[in-house]
Amino acid sequence: MKLSKAILIIILVLLIDQISKVYIKLNYTLTTDSNNPIYDLNKFKLMFYENAGAAWGGAEIPGEYGKLILVIFRVFAVFGIGYWLWNSIKNNGHKILIISIALIFSGALGNIIDSIFYGGVIFSGSDHGAVATLFPENGYAPLGYGKVVDMLYFPLFDGVWPAWLPWIGGETFSFFNAIFNIADSAITIGVILLILFSKKAFPEKS
């Protein structure tokens, strides 16, 4: 698979990811809870949530420099994934491998853009009563401390944990409960492809 096709995948994912995030930021206030979504199609809800942590709304690293550490880690990870992609193309890797890495790379890069530029350069802050503005005089956070925009929510079904389970027994839960974005989806799809087609992606050397 040629490098140009991998770049096309990356550009398409980044465009869809960033356009969806910019649209949400400039048109809606933060969602208060899952009972008040922007759009509600029962098993799919469009929300507006911002997180300072990892993918899929993951927990943030505590401390003054926790966010910066996470951003630096992401930057190094993207460089590593980019090298993996370039090296796989150079060595004529299987197209499944190239597509998967391109998806993972584009997803990681999409969330890095949020973290680095959204707070200090591109947007004003969002809250439950005000919509963000574009290119404010002063951003809502220092460069590198921006929040990642999440909006997709798929509560497929609700259930109750068995009573015999410690700590969570008898409590209700929703599956799937994470709020995520296009970048998260690209990373997940890339990883799933690598797992499902691992024999093609990583053929045994004879």
C-alpha positions in Angstrom: 0.0 0.0 0.0 1.4 3.4 -1.0 2.2 6.2 1.4 -0.2 8.5 -0.4 -3.2 6.2 0.4 -2.2 6.1 4.1 -2.0 9.9 4.1 -5.4 10.2 2.5 -6.9 8.0 5.3 -5.2 10.2 7.9 -6.4 13.5 6.3 -10.0 12.2 6.0 -10.2 11.0 9.6 -8.7 14.3 10.8 -11.1 16.4 8.8 -14.2 14.4 10.1 -12.9 14.5 13.6 -12.0 18.2 13.7 -15.1 19.4 11.8 -17.3 17.5 14.2 -15.5 19.0 17.2 -15.5 22.6 15.9 -19.2 22.3 15.0 -20.1 21.1 18.6 -17.9 23.7 20.2 -19.3 26.7 18.2 -23.0 25.7 18.4 -23.7 24.1 21.8 -23.2 24.5 25.5 -21.8 21.7 27.6 -24.3 18.9 28.2 -25.4 18.7 31.8 -26.1 14.9 31.8 -27.2 12.0 29.6 -30.9 12.9 30.1 -30.4 16.2 28.3 -28.5 15.4 25.1 -28.2 17.6 22.1 -30.0 14.9 20.0 -31.6 11.7 21.4 -32.2 8.7 19.1 -32.7 6.3 22.0 -29.6 4.1 21.6 -27.5 7.0 20.2 -27.2 10.4 21.9 -25.2 13.4 20.7 -23.7 15.1 23.7 -21.1 17.8 24.4 -18.5 16.8 27.0 -14.9 17.9 27.5 -12.2 15.9 29.2 -8.7 16.6 30.2 -7.7 12.9 30.4 -7.0 10.1 28.0 -9.1 8.6 25.2 -12.7 7.6 25.7 -13.0 10.2 28.5 -10.3 8.5 30.6 -9.2 9.8 33.9 -6.6 12.6 33.9 -3.2 12.5 35.6 -3.5 14.4 38.9 -1.2 17.3 39.8 -0.2 20.6 38.3 1.8 19.0 35.5 -0.4 16.0 35.0 -2.0 17.3 31.8 1.3 18.4 30.3 2.8 15.0 31.0 -0.1 13.3 29.2 0.3 15.7 26.2 4.1 15.0 26.0 3.4 11.3 26.2 0.9 11.6 23.3 3.3 13.6 21.2 6.0 10.9 21.6 3.4 8.2 20.9 2.4 9.9 17.7 6.0 10.1 16.5 6.4 6.4 17.3 3.2 5.4 15.5 4.3 7.6 12.6 7.6 5.9 12.4 5.9 2.5 12.6 3.6 3.5 9.7 6.5 4.8 7.5 8.6 1.7 8.3 5.7 -0.7 7.5 5.1 1.0 4.2 8.8 0.9 3.3 8.9 -2.8 4.1 5.7 -3.5 2.0 3.5 -4.4 5.0 0.1 -5.8 4.4 -2.6 -3.2 3.6 -4.5 -4.2 6.8 -1.5 -3.3 8.8 -1.1 0.0 7.0 -4.8 1.0 7.3 -4.8 0.1 11.0 -1.7 2.1 11.8 -3.0 5.1 9.8 -6.3 5.0 11.7 -4.5 4.8 15.1 -2.1 7.6 14.0 -4.9 9.9 12.8 -6.9 9.3 16.0 -4.0 10.0 18.3 -3.1 13.2 16.3 -6.7 14.4 16.4 -6.9 14.4 20.2 -3.4 16.0 20.4 -4.7 18.9 18.3 -7.4 19.4 21.0 -5.0 19.2 23.9 -2.4 21.6 22.4 -4.4 24.2 20.5 -8.0 24.3 21.7 -7.4 26.0 25.0 -4.7 28.5 24.2 -5.3 29.4 20.6 -8.6 28.3 18.9 -11.5 28.5 21.4 -12.8 30.4 24.3 -14.1 28.3 27.2 -17.4 26.3 27.0 -19.7 25.9 29.9 -23.4 25.0 30.6 -24.6 28.5 29.7 -22.3 29.9 27.0 -21.2 28.7 23.6 -17.5 29.0 22.8 -16.1 31.6 20.3 -13.4 31.2 17.7 -9.9 32.7 18.2 -10.6 34.7 21.3 -8.1 37.3 22.6 -7.4 35.0 25.5 -8.0 31.3 25.4 -9.5 29.3 28.3 -6.2 27.5 29.1 -2.5 27.7 28.5 -1.1 26.1 25.4 -1.0 22.4 25.9 -3.7 22.4 28.5 -6.8 22.3 26.2 -9.6 19.8 26.7 -10.6 17.1 24.3 -14.1 17.4 22.9 -16.3 14.3 23.1 -19.8 14.0 21.7 -20.8 10.4 20.8 -22.7 8.3 23.3 -24.2 4.8 22.7 -26.0 3.5 25.8 -26.9 0.2 24.2 -28.6 -1.3 27.2 -29.0 -0.9 31.0 -28.5 -3.7 33.5 -27.9 -4.5 37.2 -24.7 -6.1 38.5 -25.3 -9.4 40.3 -25.8 -8.9 44.0 -22.9 -11.3 44.9 -20.3 -9.0 43.3 -18.3 -7.0 45.9 -18.6 -3.2 45.9 -20.8 -3.0 42.8 -23.4 -5.7 43.5 -26.9 -4.6 42.9 -25.9 -1.3 41.3 -27.2 -0.3 37.8 -25.0 0.2 34.8 -25.2 1.2 31.2 -23.3 -0.4 28.3 -21.7 1.4 26.5 -21.2 4.2 29.0 -18.2 6.2 27.7 -18.6 9.4 25.7 -16.1 9.6 22.9 -15.3 11.2 19.5 -14.2 10.3 16.0 -10.6 10.2 16.9 -11.3 7.7 19.7 -13.3 5.6 17.2 -10.4 5.6 14.7 -8.0 4.4 17.3 -10.4 1.6 18.4 -11.1 0.5 14.9 -7.4 0.4 14.1 -6.7 -1.8 17.1 -9.6 -4.1 16.4 -8.4 -4.6 12.9 -5.0 -5.5 14.1 -6.5 -8.1 16.5 -9.0 -9.6 14.0 -6.5 -9.8 11.2 -3.3 -10.3 13.2 -2.1 -13.2 11.0 -2.3 -11.0 7.9 -1.0 -7.9 9.6 1.9 -9.7 11.3 2.7 -12.8 9.1 5.2 -15.3 10.4 8.6 -15.0 8.8 9.6 -18.2 7.0 
